[in-house]
Amino acid sequence: MYSLVFNFRDGDFIIRSDCPYDDKLMCSSKSVDFRVHRCVLSAASPVFDGMFSLPQPATEGDTVIPIIPFPETSAVLETILRFIYPVADPDIGTLDDLTPVLEAARKYDFEAVVDALRKRLVASEFLEASPLRVYGIATRYELYEEAEIASKATLNTSLAEQQPHEDLKHVTAYDYHRLIVLREQRAQAAIELLTPPLDMKCMQCNGRWEKARDPPRWWADYRERAKEELRSRPTSAVIFTLPFLQRSAQTGCTGCAASILNSAWFFEQLKRNIDDLPATV
């Protein structure tokens, strides 16, 4: 079966998909033929350029078009061809779609395709849904910039909540250890910042002289819950939200809600300090 998109009449060779043995044309029923141009593939890949520079076997007739079998699926090959031909870019909607294309693009040295996939790998929807998996893919293929971006995204979630996936089998102990150390050190540094200023008071809690030097009653609850949250997700994303603060206000006196509102300057400063902590491996 020929590809509906890449079947050029002037194509001078054929890429055949789903052929597990490179030295045979015994392929599966899923095989698809892509009739394409040597010049395009040579310009996009040093591997293909080197392959085409080798002496070619003589053919019985000028009309015979060479067929090159590839083990990759038709979906993977078509995605790569869409990147290197002047057609609409492929829609890569999942990491399951991206990973095999990245594997093949690296294998055959399609640099422009790899660059495009690197940008797609750290798309916001992937980082929000599966930051640990993105980190695993990035470290597996030695994409260091993307690994740093993904490591920062993992801070927003509990690692225990991440779904296991085959891609995580390729994460080395070294790379996983770096991620754990980042989270633990950042959490500890953030927790150490949870120190109330001396002038943070509640008019009611601290109204009596013997309570004047104590922090407001709401602070103890806030600090303990913030510590727990930071150990799980060492970022400022949750601990400064209104619902989080309201819970602490409810544990204090009737004046604690006003005390929290009057401490907005302190929370702004605390948030900046936490956000400034190291956030990447």
C-alpha positions in Angstrom: 0.0 0.0 0.0 1.3 3.4 -0.9 1.1 6.5 1.3 -1.7 8.9 0.5 0.5 11.9 1.2 4.0 10.9 0.2 3.7 9.2 -3.1 5.4 11.5 -5.6 5.5 10.6 -9.2 9.1 11.9 -9.5 10.2 10.2 -6.3 13.4 8.2 -6.9 13.3 5.7 -4.1 10.8 4.1 -1.7 10.8 3.9 2.1 8.9 0.9 3.3 7.6 0.8 6.8 7.1 -2.1 9.3 9.9 -4.2 8.0 11.7 -5.8 11.0 14.6 -7.1 9.0 16.7 -4.5 7.1 18.2 -7.0 4.7 14.9 -8.4 3.5 11.7 -7.1 2.0 9.6 -9.5 4.0 7.4 -7.0 5.7 4.1 -7.1 7.6 0.6 -6.5 6.3 0.8 -3.0 7.8 3.7 -2.0 5.6 3.3 1.3 3.7 5.4 2.5 0.8 6.5 6.2 0.8 7.8 7.2 -2.6 10.0 10.2 -1.9 13.1 12.1 -3.1 16.8 11.3 -2.3 17.7 15.0 -2.4 15.2 15.9 0.4 16.2 13.0 2.7 19.9 13.7 2.0 19.6 17.4 2.9 17.7 16.5 6.1 19.9 13.6 7.4 23.6 12.9 7.2 22.7 9.2 7.6 20.7 9.2 4.4 23.3 11.4 2.7 26.0 8.9 3.5 23.8 6.0 2.5 23.0 7.5 -1.0 26.7 8.3 -1.6 27.5 4.6 -1.5 27.7 2.7 -4.8 24.3 1.5 -5.8 23.8 -2.0 -7.3 23.0 -2.2 -11.0 19.4 -2.6 -12.0 18.0 -4.4 -15.0 16.0 -1.4 -16.1 15.9 2.3 -15.6 12.3 2.2 -14.3 13.2 0.1 -11.2 12.9 2.2 -8.0 15.0 1.1 -5.1 13.0 0.0 -2.0 14.6 0.6 1.5 12.9 -1.3 4.3 12.6 0.3 7.7 11.4 -1.3 11.0 9.6 1.9 12.1 5.8 2.1 11.7 4.1 4.0 9.0 2.9 6.6 11.5 6.4 7.3 12.7 7.9 7.6 9.2 5.0 9.8 8.0 5.5 12.1 11.0 9.2 12.5 10.2 8.5 13.2 6.5 5.9 15.8 7.5 8.6 17.7 9.4 11.1 17.7 6.5 8.7 18.2 3.5 6.9 21.6 3.0 3.5 20.2 4.2 1.5 20.8 7.3 3.4 19.9 10.5 2.1 16.7 12.1 -0.2 16.8 15.1 1.6 15.1 18.0 -1.1 15.0 20.7 0.4 12.6 23.2 3.8 11.5 24.5 3.0 8.0 23.1 3.1 9.7 19.7 6.2 11.7 20.4 8.6 9.1 21.9 8.9 6.7 18.9 9.3 9.6 16.5 12.1 11.1 18.7 13.8 7.7 18.8 13.7 7.4 15.0 14.7 11.0 14.4 17.8 10.6 16.6 18.6 7.2 15.1 18.7 8.6 11.5 20.1 12.0 12.6 17.2 14.2 11.5 18.4 17.3 13.4 15.6 19.6 12.4 13.0 17.0 13.5 14.7 16.4 16.8 14.7 20.2 17.4 11.0 20.4 16.7 10.3 17.4 19.0 12.3 18.9 21.8 10.1 22.0 21.8 7.0 19.8 21.7 8.2 17.6 24.5 8.1 20.5 27.0 4.7 21.8 25.9 2.6 23.0 28.8 0.0 20.2 28.5 2.7 17.5 28.8 4.5 19.2 31.7 1.2 19.7 33.6 -0.1 16.1 33.1 3.1 14.1 33.1 6.1 16.0 34.3 8.0 13.0 35.6 7.5 11.1 32.3 8.8 14.2 30.4 11.8 14.2 32.6 12.4 10.5 32.0 12.2 11.0 28.2 14.5 14.0 28.3 17.2 12.3 30.4 17.0 9.1 28.3 17.9 11.1 25.2 20.3 13.4 26.9 18.1 16.5 26.3 19.6 18.5 29.1 17.7 21.7 28.7 14.4 19.9 28.5 15.3 17.8 31.6 15.8 21.0 33.6 12.5 22.4 32.5 10.8 19.1 33.3 12.5 18.9 36.7 11.0 22.2 37.6 7.6 21.1 36.5 7.8 18.0 38.8 8.0 20.3 41.8 4.3 21.1 41.3 3.2 17.6 41.9 3.8 14.7 44.3 5.9 12.0 42.7 3.7 9.4 44.3 0.8 10.7 42.3 2.5 10.2 38.9 1.3 7.3 36.9 4.0 4.6 36.2 4.9 4.2 32.5 7.4 2.3 30.4 9.3 5.5 29.7 10.3 5.6 33.4 12.2 2.4 33.1 14.8 4.3 31.2 15.4 6.8 34.0 18.8 6.1 35.6 19.3 6.0 39.3 21.6 9.0 38.9 19.0 11.1 37.2 16.3 10.1 39.7 18.5 10.8 42.6 19.2 14.3 41.3 15.4 14.9 41.2 14.9 13.7 44.7 17.8 15.8 46.1 16.4 18.9 44.3 13.0 18.3 45.9 14.3 17.6 49.4 16.7 20.5 49.4 14.2 23.0 48.1 11.5 21.8 50.5 13.9 22.2 53.5 15.0 25.6 52.4 11.4 26.7 51.9 10.5 25.4 55.4 13.3 27.3 57.0 11.8 30.5 55.5 8.6 29.9 57.5 9.5 32.4 60.3 7.0 35.0 61.3 8.2 38.6 61.6 8.0 40.1 65.1 5.4 42.7 64.1 2.9 40.1 62.7 0.2 40.2 65.4 -3.5 39.7 65.9 -5.3 42.4 67.8 -7.3 39.9 69.8 -4.8 37.0 70.2 -2.0 39.3 71.2 -4.1 41.8 73.1 -3.0 40.7 76.5 0.5 41.7 77.6 1.6 38.0 78.3 0.7 37.1 74.7 2.2 40.2 73.1 5.4 38.5 72.0 3.7 35.3 70.7 2.7 34.9 67.0 -1.0 34.9 66.3 -2.9 31.7 67.0 -3.5 31.0 63.3 0.3 30.9 62.6 0.9 27.5 64.2 -1.7 25.8 62.1 -0.5 27.6 58.9 3.1 26.7 59.5 2.5 23.0 60.1 0.2 22.6 57.1 2.6 24.6 54.9 5.5 22.3 56.0 3.5 19.3 55.0 2.5 20.8 51.7 6.1 21.9 50.9 7.5 18.4 51.6 5.0 17.0 49.0 5.2 19.9 46.5 8.0 22.3 47.3 6.5 25.3 45.5 4.5 28.4 46.4 1.5 27.2 44.3 -0.7 26.1 47.2 0.3 27.6 50.5 -0.7 31.2 49.6 -4.1 30.4 48.1 -7.2 31.8 49.8 -8.6 28.3 50.7 -5.3 27.4 52.4 -5.2 30.6 54.4 -8.9 30.4 55.3 -8.4 27.0 57.0 -5.8 28.6 59.3 -8.0 31.6 60.0 -10.7 29.2 61.3 -8.3 27.7 63.8 -7.6 31.0 65.4 -9.7 33.6 67.2 -12.3 35.9 65.7 -9.6 38.5 64.9 -7.2 36.1 63.1 -8.8 36.5 59.7 -8.0 40.2 59.8 -4.5 39.4 61.0 -4.0 37.3 57.9 -5.2 40.0 55.6 -2.9 42.5 57.4 0.0 40.1 56.8 -0.3 40.2 53.0 3.0 42.0 52.7 4.7 39.2 54.6 3.1 36.5 52.4 4.2 38.4 49.2 7.8 38.5 50.5 7.7 34.9 51.6 6.4 33.8 48.2 9.2 35.7 46.4 11.8 34.1 48.6 10.4 30.6 47.9 10.1 31.2 44.2 13.8 32.3 44.1 15.0 29.0 45.5 16.9 26.7 43.0 14.2 24.9 41.0 16.1 22.7 38.4 18.5 19.8 38.5 
